[in-house]
Amino acid sequence: YWDAVLAAREKRPEDAIAGLERCILIAPDAPAPQFTLAKLLVQHGALDRAAGHFEASIQAAPDNAQAWLALAQTRLRLGHASRAERAFTAALELGAPHTEALIGVAHSLEAQTRWQAAFTLLEPHHNDPSIDSQLIRLMVQHAAPEQTKMYLAQILIRTPAHVQAAHLLGGLELSAQSARASDAYVRE
């Protein structure tokens, strides 16, 4: 196993993959070679194979929050949003990094065209800057301009120094003024 890990660190992926596959043949129920191989496969774009190895790792060690999180991210990249959502939820329940897993669940909900559910999930955690950025992104991409302006104004009330919200709100105000000016010009 350690020879394969060393090969991966030395940027010899073929040797690392072959070594890890040998380890799996010898000890198919060992989670570490499955997990390590899956991570290596993700790096080389073999997402379907990686998902299978993450699943095998989880089967051997179902309490591994990092394996659930990696499986969820891989499933999301494969376009399997509902399966990714379930894996992100499992990762959260097992204590995966909270912000990363919450944002992952939100991305999977958004991929299922459930952006309001993603917003509702993230909103109670708005004090985290990463989550706040995701909330702003959801509003800007999916909500009506008036709703977005109201939300950005709320953020500025909560956090007056919020640069992203101020910039976006200023841009929305300018576009609203431009639209009104253009409407007035057309009427004349």
N, C-alpha and C positions, 0 to 999 in steps of 0.2 A: 504494500500500500504506500509506504513512504517513498519508495523509488518512483512511483507514479506521480505522487505529489511533487517531488523534486523535479521530475521531468516537466510538469506543468509550470512550475516556477521558473525553470530555465527556458521557457518558451519552446518546448518540444511537445506540441499537442498530440502528435500521432503516437509518440511513445507513452505519453500520459494516458491517453484513451485506451491504448492496448493494455497497459498495465492495470488500469482500473477494471477493464472488462475481465482480465484474468482473475483479479480479486473477487469479482462478483461471481464468476464461475466456481471459485473455491468456497466462498461464503455468501451465498445469495441473500441471506437474511441480515447481513451486516449493513446498517444504514449509512455509515460513513463513505464507503466506496460509491454507493448509489448516489448520494448527495453530491459528492465531489465530481463524479462523472457528469451529473446533470448540470452543475454549474459550468463545467468546461464546455459541454455541448451548447449551452445557451450562448456562451462567448463566441462560438463558431457557427451560430445561426441554425443549429439543428433543434429547433424548438419542440417538435413533436416527440423526438427521442428523449429530449431533456424532461419533458412533462412525464413521460413514462418512468424515468428514473427517479424523479422527485416523488412520484406516487409510490414507487417501490421503497424508497427511503422512509416515507411516512407510514407505510404498512409495517415496516420493521420498528419504527420509533414514532408512534402516533402523537406523542407530546412535544415534538420538535417544532416550535413556533417558526423558526427560521425556514425550515423545509416547507411548511404551509405557506409562508409568505412568498418564498421563491416560486412555488407551484402556482400560486395565485397570479403573480406577475407574469409568469410564462403563459398561463391560460389567457390572460388579458391580451398579451401580445399576439396570441394565436387567434384572437377574435371570439373566444368562448366566454363572453361576459358573465352569464349567469353562473357558470361553473367557477369563474374567477371570484365572483362575489361570495360564494359559499366558502372557498378556500381562504379569502381575506378574513371572513368572519371567524373561521376556525383559528387563524393566526392571531387575531385580536383576543379571542377567548383564552388562548394559550400564553398570552403576554408578549406578543411581537411588539416591536416599536410602535407605539400608539399612533403617532402622527402619520407615519408611513403607511400603516395598515388602513387607517381611516381614509386617507386620500386614495388608496387603492380601491377600497369599497366604493367610494364616490365615483371614481373613474369607471368602475364596472357598471354602476347604476346608470351613469351618463351614457355609456356605450349601449345600454338597453333602452335608450331614449327616456330615461326616468330622471331627468336633471333636477326636478323639484325634490325628489326623494334624496338625491345626493346633497342638495342644499340643506334640507332638513336634518340630515345626518351630521353634516359638518358645522352648522350654525352654532350649536351650543359650545363649540370649541374655538370660536372666533378669535380668542386672545392669542392663539398660536399663529405667528406670522405666516408659516407655510399654509396653514388651513385658511387663514384670512385671504391669502392670494388666490387660493382655489375658489373661495366663495365669490370673490370679485370676478374671476374668470367666468364662473358659471353665470353670473348675472349679466355680464357684458355679452356673452355668447348666446344666451338663451332667453333672457327676460326682455320685456318691452322697455323701450328707452325711459319711460317715466318711472317704472319700477326700479330700474337700474339707478337712476338719479336719486331716488328716495333712499335706496340702500347705501349708496356712496355717501350721501349726506349723513346718514346714521353713523357710518364708520367715522366720518370726520368729527362728529359730536363725541363719539367714544374716544377717539384717538386723533386729536387735532393735528399731530405731526405726521399723519399717514400720507406719505408722498404719493404712492400709487393711486389711492382714492382721490386725492386732490387733483392729480394730473388728469385722471379719467373723467372726473366730474367737470373739470374745466373744459375738457374736450367735448363732452356732451352738451354743456351750456353753449359753447361756441357753435356746435353744429345746429343746435336748436335756434340760436340767433340767426345763423346763416339761412336756415330753412325759412324762418319768418321773413327775413329780408328778401329772399328770393320770391316768396309768395307775394309780398307787397309789390315788388318790381313787376311781376307778371300781371298783377291786377291793374297796374297803372298803364 
